[in-house]
Every structure is written in C-alpha cells, then in structure tokens.
Amino acid sequence: MFLPLFSTNHSLIGSSLAHDLLLEHYGDGGPMSKKGILIAVEGMDGSGKSTQAKLLYHWLRAKGLPVFHTEWNSSKIVKQATKIGKNTRRLLPITFHMIHAADFADRWAQQIEPVLEIGGIVICDRYKYTAMARDGSRDVPREVIEDTYSFAREPDLTLYFDVPVDVSFDRIAKGRPSLKFYEAGLDMGWTTDPFESYRIFQGKVSEIYSGLVDEGRIERLDAEGTVAEVQSRVRETFDKHIDLSEVQVIDQSDRLAQNLSESDIDWLTYSEGDGK
C-alpha cells in the first residue's frame, strides 16, 4: 500500500521509502542475532538523556571497550524528505512514523548491526520506543509501530530517564523562545497555542513510556538531580544488568588510532615538525 508523505497530492514522496529500505536489508524477516550488547536510552525532551548517553559512551570507551553511539533521526538519506515535509507542514502522522522508520532502518543496517555483529557495544540515543511514545501519541496504532520495527531486536538494556512532565516542560520552555510546529504537536489540532500543545503532547508521551515500564520493556531511572548523581545511577543500573566479561578490549594501538581519526587536529603536521 502506498501512503503519501504529504497531505496534498503534489511533490509526493512515498513512505514506500521506508518499506523499500526494510525489504532491501531484511527481506521478510529471519532469526535475530544476539551478538554484541545493545543499549538504548529513552525519555522526554529535557530529561537529560542525551548528556547521560554520551557520558556512558565515554565511560565505556575509557575502559577500552568497542562502543558506538548513534542518535535518532540522523540518517542522511532521508534528511531532505523530512526537511521538506516539516517545512511545508504537510506530514501526516502515519507517514511521519514511516519516514522515521526509514531513518532507523538505514542506521540499523549501516551503523548498529555491524558493530553488534563483531561483538561491540551500541548506545542508541532513542530507539523504537520513541516511535511507540511519539507516534502512539499521534494515534498511530501500537500494532502498526511494533510491526514496522519488528526487524530491530529488543535491547539488552533500555534506560528510561524519567522526569515529571512539568520539569520537562519547564526545561524546554525556559531554553527556547518558540517551539517548532511538529515538536509542539500542533499538527494534531489539540490547541493553537504551541506551548500548551507541547504540554499535552508530552503528557501523552509520558503515559506511553509509563506503560512500557509497567510491561518491563524499559527500565525506569530517576533523572532528577545533578548530572553526576544521575550518571552514578546510570552506571549502577548498567553494572546490575550488563555483563561485560565477554566483550574484548580494544588493543591500545587501535584505541590510539581511533582517537586520532576522531580528532580535529592535523597530527601529520605536528609529526613533520611544522606545528606551532
């Protein structure tokens, strides 16, 4: 079935983009690999999860472990389509769901799965539970979301950074003079006030996350307190659930090479004696 990406019949880009990506990489399904360690972090905007995910990443890297960090909605192949749809405000809830699935499918095939296959650790800043929370709040049926993301295995640990809706709202509202159309949930027509719409949207998102906690699919973590306090809880929960004994430590020379490849400094210039 072809679903238009936009709510008008011109400049159509089909949500079959997601469908084609899934078929290309996964066909009609198959056994899921359980290699490597898959960690997901979830939470409402303003929960501090992204900061904590990066701190967890650097903590594991400091141990010399092979770890990769990836973020939601960061695939380049669907970036332009997403941008056009958002800028013209013609995205429908179901196709908003599908275009994010296309993004995730690309990152799963190109980034996440290859690291897991070699026994590495992947930290996903948002996973399919974000789709369940956000798309579900836009009335996309749960069974549709589950089916779309059925190719992606359950993480070994999903940390849900839980803060009250009012705390999340205040952190976002104080830091921004305005909210984007879809970010605020204005496409749903709950209200014409962006901040009130955002509060309603986040309330719905919070309810769905709470349901996932009750189902045992995500691990609730108190995200209030200082950055150091929350990170201490993150590491304690990680150690409680994850066994790193089978993860092979990266050789020191390989760790150095990785550090150099991620640096903005031209080390060759220094090695040639031309550095200042």
C-alpha positions as CSV (number, residue, x, y, z in Angstrom):
1,M,0.0,0.0,0.0
2,F,1.3,3.4,-0.9
3,L,0.9,6.2,1.7
4,P,1.7,9.7,0.6
5,L,4.3,11.5,2.7
6,F,2.5,14.8,2.4
7,S,-1.2,15.8,2.9
8,T,-1.5,17.3,-0.6
9,N,-1.2,15.4,-3.8
10,H,1.8,17.3,-5.2
11,S,5.5,16.9,-4.5
12,L,4.8,13.4,-3.4
13,I,7.5,11.2,-1.9
14,G,6.1,7.9,-0.9
15,S,6.5,6.4,2.5
16,S,7.4,3.3,0.5
17,L,11.0,4.7,1.0
18,A,10.9,3.0,4.5
19,H,9.2,-0.1,3.0
20,D,11.9,-0.4,0.3
21,L,14.7,0.0,2.8
22,L,13.3,-2.7,5.1
23,L,12.9,-5.1,2.2
24,E,16.3,-4.4,0.8
25,H,18.1,-5.0,4.1
26,Y,15.8,-7.6,5.8
27,G,13.5,-9.2,3.3
28,D,10.6,-10.9,5.0
29,G,12.4,-11.3,8.3
30,G,14.5,-14.0,9.8
31,P,16.3,-15.0,13.0
32,M,17.7,-12.1,15.0
33,S,21.3,-12.1,16.1
34,K,22.0,-11.6,19.8
35,K,25.7,-10.7,19.3
36,G,27.1,-7.7,21.0
37,I,25.5,-5.5,23.6
38,L,22.6,-3.1,22.6
39,I,21.8,-0.3,25.0
40,A,19.0,2.2,24.4
41,V,18.2,5.4,26.2
42,E,14.7,6.9,26.2
43,G,13.0,9.9,27.8
44,M,11.0,13.0,27.2
45,D,12.7,16.1,25.8
46,G,14.5,17.9,28.6
47,S,15.1,14.7,30.6
48,G,18.9,14.9,30.2
49,K,19.1,11.5,28.5
50,S,21.4,12.7,25.6
51,T,24.0,14.1,28.1
52,Q,23.9,10.8,30.1
53,A,24.1,8.7,27.0
54,K,27.3,10.4,25.9
55,L,28.8,10.1,29.4
56,L,28.0,6.4,29.4
57,Y,29.7,6.2,26.0
58,H,32.9,7.9,27.2
59,W,32.9,5.8,30.4
60,L,32.9,2.6,28.4
61,R,35.5,3.9,25.9
62,A,37.8,4.7,28.8
63,K,37.6,1.0,29.7
64,G,39.0,0.3,26.3
65,L,35.7,-1.3,25.1
66,P,34.4,-1.2,21.5
67,V,31.5,1.1,21.7
68,F,29.4,3.1,19.2
69,H,26.9,5.9,19.8
70,T,24.1,6.8,17.4
71,E,21.3,9.3,17.6
72,W,17.6,9.2,16.5
73,N,16.7,10.8,13.1
74,S,20.3,11.2,11.9
75,S,20.4,9.3,8.6
76,K,21.4,11.4,5.7
77,I,19.4,9.5,3.1
78,V,16.0,10.7,4.4
79,K,17.1,14.1,5.7
80,Q,15.9,16.1,2.7
81,A,12.5,14.4,2.5
82,T,12.0,15.0,6.3
83,K,13.0,18.7,5.9
84,I,10.6,19.3,3.0
85,G,7.7,17.7,4.8
86,K,8.3,19.6,8.1
87,N,9.0,23.0,6.4
88,T,5.8,22.8,4.4
89,R,3.8,21.2,7.3
90,R,2.3,18.5,5.1
91,L,3.5,15.4,7.0
92,L,0.8,13.0,8.2
93,P,1.1,11.1,11.4
94,I,1.4,7.7,9.7
95,T,4.0,8.9,7.2
96,F,5.8,10.8,9.9
97,H,6.1,7.4,11.5
98,M,7.3,5.7,8.3
99,I,9.9,8.3,7.4
100,H,11.5,7.9,10.9
101,A,11.4,4.2,10.4
102,A,13.3,4.7,7.1
103,D,15.9,6.7,9.0
104,F,16.2,4.0,11.7
105,A,16.4,1.1,9.1
106,D,19.3,2.8,7.4
107,R,21.2,3.4,10.6
108,W,20.4,-0.2,11.8
109,A,21.9,-1.6,8.6
110,Q,24.9,0.8,8.3
111,Q,25.8,1.5,11.9
112,I,24.1,-0.5,14.6
113,E,24.1,-4.1,13.3
114,P,27.7,-4.1,12.0
115,V,29.0,-3.2,15.5
116,L,26.8,-5.8,17.2
117,E,28.0,-8.4,14.7
118,I,31.6,-8.0,15.8
119,G,30.6,-8.2,19.5
120,G,30.7,-4.5,20.2
121,I,28.5,-2.2,22.3
122,V,26.0,0.2,20.7
123,I,24.4,3.0,22.6
124,C,21.2,4.3,20.9
125,D,20.1,7.8,21.9
126,R,16.4,6.9,21.3
127,Y,15.2,3.6,19.9
128,K,11.9,2.1,18.7
129,Y,10.3,3.1,22.0
130,T,10.5,6.7,20.9
131,A,8.3,5.8,17.9
132,M,5.9,4.0,20.3
133,A,5.7,7.1,22.5
134,R,5.6,9.9,19.9
135,D,3.7,8.1,17.1
136,G,1.4,6.5,19.6
137,S,0.6,10.0,20.9
138,R,-0.4,10.8,17.3
139,D,-2.8,7.9,17.3
140,V,-0.7,5.6,15.2
141,P,-1.8,2.1,16.3
142,R,0.7,0.2,18.6
143,E,0.5,-2.9,16.4
144,V,1.5,-0.9,13.4
145,I,4.5,0.5,15.2
146,E,5.5,-2.9,16.5
147,D,5.3,-4.4,13.0
148,T,7.3,-1.6,11.4
149,Y,10.2,-2.0,13.8
150,S,9.9,-5.8,14.1
151,F,13.3,-6.2,12.4
152,A,15.0,-4.5,15.4
153,R,15.8,-6.7,18.3
154,E,14.9,-5.8,21.9
155,P,17.9,-4.0,23.6
156,D,19.8,-5.7,26.3
157,L,19.0,-2.7,28.5
158,T,16.8,0.3,27.9
159,L,17.2,3.2,30.3
160,Y,14.2,5.5,30.6
161,F,15.2,8.8,32.0
162,D,12.1,9.7,34.0
163,V,11.3,13.3,35.0
164,P,7.8,14.8,35.8
165,V,6.1,16.4,32.7
166,D,6.2,19.8,34.4
167,V,10.0,19.5,34.9
168,S,10.5,18.5,31.2
169,F,8.2,21.3,30.1
170,D,10.0,24.0,32.2
171,R,13.4,23.0,30.9
172,I,12.3,23.2,27.3
173,A,10.2,26.3,27.7
174,K,12.8,28.3,29.6
175,G,15.5,27.5,27.0
176,R,13.6,28.3,23.8
177,P,11.6,31.4,22.7
178,S,9.5,29.3,20.4
179,L,8.7,25.7,19.6
180,K,8.7,24.0,16.1
181,F,5.4,23.0,14.6
182,Y,5.7,19.2,14.9
183,E,7.8,19.4,18.0
184,A,4.9,21.1,19.7
185,G,2.4,18.6,18.3
186,L,0.5,21.4,16.6
187,D,-0.3,19.1,13.7
188,M,-2.7,17.2,15.9
189,G,-5.0,20.2,16.4
190,W,-5.3,19.9,20.2
191,T,-4.9,23.7,20.6
192,T,-3.4,26.6,18.6
193,D,-1.0,27.6,21.5
194,P,2.4,25.9,20.8
195,F,3.4,25.6,24.5
196,E,0.0,24.3,25.6
197,S,0.1,21.8,22.7
198,Y,3.6,20.8,23.7
199,R,2.4,20.2,27.3
200,I,-0.5,18.0,26.1
201,F,1.9,16.1,23.7
202,Q,4.5,15.4,26.4
203,G,1.7,14.3,28.8
204,K,0.6,11.6,26.3
205,V,4.3,10.6,25.6
206,S,4.9,10.2,29.4
207,E,1.8,8.0,29.7
208,I,3.0,5.6,27.0
209,Y,6.5,5.5,28.5
210,S,5.0,4.6,31.9
211,G,3.1,1.8,30.2
212,L,6.3,0.4,28.7
213,V,7.9,0.5,32.2
214,D,4.9,-1.5,33.6
215,E,5.4,-4.0,30.8
216,G,9.0,-4.5,31.7
217,R,10.3,-3.4,28.3
218,I,12.2,-0.3,29.6
219,E,14.0,0.3,32.9
220,R,12.9,3.4,34.8
221,L,15.7,5.6,36.1
222,D,15.2,8.7,38.2
223,A,16.6,11.6,36.1
224,E,16.3,14.3,38.7
225,G,19.4,15.6,40.4
226,T,22.8,16.7,39.3
227,V,24.5,15.3,36.2
228,A,26.9,13.4,38.4
229,E,24.2,12.0,40.5
230,V,22.2,10.7,37.5
231,Q,25.3,9.3,35.9
232,S,26.1,7.4,39.1
233,R,22.6,5.8,38.8
234,V,23.2,5.0,35.2
235,R,26.4,3.2,35.9
236,E,24.9,1.3,38.8
237,T,22.0,0.2,36.7
238,F,24.3,-0.7,33.8
239,D,26.5,-2.9,36.0
240,K,23.4,-4.6,37.5
241,H,22.1,-5.7,34.1
242,I,25.1,-6.0,31.8
243,D,27.9,-8.5,31.8
244,L,31.0,-7.1,30.1
245,S,33.2,-10.2,30.7
246,E,32.8,-11.4,27.1
247,V,33.5,-8.1,25.4
248,Q,37.0,-8.0,24.0
249,V,39.0,-4.9,25.0
250,I,40.4,-2.9,22.1
251,D,44.2,-3.0,21.6
252,Q,46.0,0.1,22.8
253,S,47.3,0.9,19.3
254,D,43.8,0.6,17.8
255,R,42.4,2.9,20.5
256,L,45.0,5.5,19.7
257,A,44.2,5.2,16.0
258,Q,40.5,5.7,16.7
259,N,41.2,8.7,18.9
260,L,43.4,10.3,16.2
261,S,40.7,9.6,13.5
262,E,38.1,11.4,15.5
263,S,40.3,14.4,16.3
264,D,40.1,17.8,14.5
265,I,43.9,18.3,14.9
266,D,46.1,17.6,11.9
267,W,48.6,15.3,13.7
268,L,50.6,14.7,10.5
269,T,51.6,18.4,10.5
270,Y,52.9,18.0,14.1
271,S,54.8,14.8,13.2
272,E,56.5,16.7,10.4
273,G,57.7,19.3,12.8
274,D,55.7,22.2,11.3
275,G,53.3,22.6,14.2
276,K,53.4,25.7,16.4
